[in-house]
């Protein structure tokens, strides 16, 4: 699942979050019962082994996990062993990383939510075993901790496995046999040894960065004279710390004594408590949380982790992204993606991600083309909103890795918000720009973090937007830029020149509270402009020309245009189209303004300290009263009523002065947006 640095902090911000339904790492946060209902097979199993293999069709690399099935709760199996395919893995000299995806550890036991995998592999290990993939990616596993007898997933704990957890499953009608889990719990208890108490007294530094080799020093006692089978485990940034299971490789332990451990903080470690376990099995959690400011993507090869390099992949200066025609023709989606792109490359780190042209390639594959596209059918697992693919090539014996290609895929069945206005995402929508910004962060070689202020935070709620880069996001991206150098036959990546963007995209803003509403855009021309055209559309697809606007002189020009009533019947979608003297045309993003003919009008009853709203369409309205500084003072929900009947909203305790009232109808469209005076 994002926080980035173009400022969208307009005083006209509106954030209405009346209902929470989350998204984790671009995964819809569905309740467990719903996830189990959507799975074709639900099994309790343990990971016995793992290997990598190639997709026979698109050339993707998959990690195949061999699962020993203990109990089938749903579906039919003719085998006690099945295989779970998760995208991503290493077959030298190639490495592929797909986010989000489920990658458990060998030995992990739990309840797995599965569906048949459509992938055919070029098998290095020919098998007749049934093959599945996890629905909801890494939300498709309920983890079992046999030592502590606890069941949990990304979103919380379900209590003891043989107690509260099994009682819940029985309540939902799933068949449960206790015999296998009782044996497993007894075996785990018998193997548990606690001759030496582990104690963590301090650690430093308190704030670190994951995946860049920062050494954490842990002081205490009972660690053991040598590491042996001992380990340090960190909170998992991919699931918000639901599990403490991110373990360094053996090569990342710098030193180990009975009183002090020095270890490199591995990629995917997140903010939270960490655990030290000695060779005897005794363990302890840190009393306070370690802060992980950001997380750098690594490639693991031959039991070592390596940072990756951004390079000039194809001689253009960096990476050229091409839109599949379906997404390109969705003007709103393309505009939202470009805004996210501009945030990283122009208001952020200068990463050379160019967008130039279209392609008919409608698949994510290591084919030399960086594609931005919508998925087809059930290509993405259930619940996944978007996936980022990173394809690497290695050289120098696997000690150097470069990003060779990246693909970004978005779920075309999602109720997306494409609006450029801040806080325009309705509570039943997901913000496309936010998700695109997050996925581009993965292409930038950034992993998840646990910090709600950051773009790369692992989770995002519906109706929520994160469209600007935090200090941590900027530091992380710049860390990657500063580290990267030309390698494996590729030259250094250039810093993107944003001066060229004036003729790739025009940022159009709408000031709807004015009378008449005002359109505003700004350009710093690098090529002569012939003229602009205001265009209107009633569906966001087909446009009608409204008026011509001549160019202004000067190095940087701000354009304003009143949205007159004579053009409003052609709306509610509007854009500006620029015609260059070279003959090229460039279109702005779309803005939405619904004509006042919707029947919404408002008066203020000063003596009653209330707003009296009259509206004629009989629809339910939702919205908010907003202070001039952008703070939401009060959420409003006005149920559908008889047309013409007033609805009264209390404004008691609100400060006197001008505020903004925004109302949306049940389809999420803005039907009222203007200044009001509170006595």
PEMO-V818762 format. One record per helix or strand. SS is the DSSP state (~ for helix, > for strand). FROM is the first residue (numbers start at 1). LEN is the number of residues. If there is no record, write none. Layout:
ss from len
SS FROM LEN
SS FROM LEN
This chain:
ss from len
> 4 1
> 22 3
> 27 2
~ 32 7
> 41 15
> 61 14
> 81 7
> 89 3
> 94 6
> 109 8
> 121 2
> 131 4
~ 137 3
> 141 5
> 150 4
> 156 2
~ 161 11
~ 179 13
> 199 6
> 207 4
> 215 7
> 231 6
~ 237 3
> 244 4
~ 250 3
> 253 4
> 260 5
> 269 1
> 272 1
> 275 3
> 283 3
> 290 7
> 298 4
> 304 6
> 311 2
> 319 6
~ 325 5
~ 331 15
> 353 7
> 370 5
> 384 1
> 386 10
~ 396 3
> 400 11
> 416 2
> 430 2
~ 432 12
> 446 1
> 449 1
> 457 1
> 459 3
> 469 1
~ 471 13
> 491 2
~ 498 6
> 506 1
> 508 4
> 518 6
> 529 9
> 544 7
> 557 6
~ 565 4
> 573 8
> 585 4
> 591 2
~ 596 3
> 601 5
> 610 5
> 621 6
> 632 7
> 647 4
> 657 8
> 670 9
